[in-house]
Amino acid sequence: MGMLFIETNRSHQRRIKNSTGANEDMPCRYTSVNEFAEAFQSFHIGRAICHELFTPFDRSKCHPIALVGSKYATNRIELLSACLLRECILIKRNSFMYMFKIFQVSSVDVSYFTLFMQN
């Protein structure tokens, strides 16, 4: 099992290498996450993104309605109606399964009911 996985993995890597047009003379090498992050931050785009993220957001320059003041941005009744509407759509989509389960449970109920009525 282990050897099959290794061979499959190697053939998959070979296929990816061939499909991407990678240079066959240059071997692939592993780049760690820290090394990749340092290289990205030394790149000019990484420096620009870091500069943009480190400047705090000035709330006075935007419209007050544009920012959400509460946790969900709507009241609870609207959230409940949206959830119920989503559940109704899911029930309509899987109506066959619901009908089958209702039939299954009701047939088990009828059999138990007749079993206990005889005693």
PEJO-V442385 format. One record per helix or strand. SS is the DSSP state (a for helix, b for strand). FROM is the first residue (numbers start at 1). TO is the last residue. If there is no record, write none. Layout:
[[SS,FROM,TO] [SS,FROM,TO]]
//
This chain:
[[a,2,20] [a,33,42] [a,44,54] [a,59,61] [a,76,93] [a,95,118]]
//
